[in-house]
Amino acid sequence: MKKLFVALLGVAALVLNPVGACSMFSDRAGVFEFGDAEVRAAVEGTWTITVPASGPGTAPIEYTIAIAQGTDPVAQRSAPRSLVATAAACSDRTLVRSASACGDSTTVPLDLQLVNAPPEPSGRGKLVIWGTSFGQGELRAFVGVHQVSASIDSSGTASRVRVLVDNDYRDGTMVRVGPLPPAAAPSPGT
């Protein structure tokens, strides 16, 4: 009877404190090994996205875009320590605004600007990094009329680039071709 009581007490503690459940399965839960500077170094800059023609009579698609960390006004109103997970977030963080899900992840909102286009942002996206170390992240973005997905590693190399064209995903390439243009750089304090 005593063992049953202790077991029920343990289960109740996990239900009442889900943060304990997350950290129970990993001794590294919530200890992030990267920050804002590493993410910016990997993703910010001028990139070219190319999708080859899919057959006769189709044209290739090419975008040159500037990617900067997002300046979402809602996110800027978040707690000043947004790089630190909130107590109930179970090691889920964003570099701008915390979310609440049980698992180690980082979400970075991104602003995209088509190069040689009007200066206002012409696309939005996000980079999601799963885990507490930055090996690679998953980019999801809208560029012009196309949805783009890619894996970007911590050195800034993109792979598995897919672009949604006419309701069909096509393979493409995404290569960083330069630094972030001054006009697309986030303002100080963002």
Disulfide bonds with the S-S distance in Angstrom:
Cys22-Cys90 1.85
Cys22-Cys102 1.94
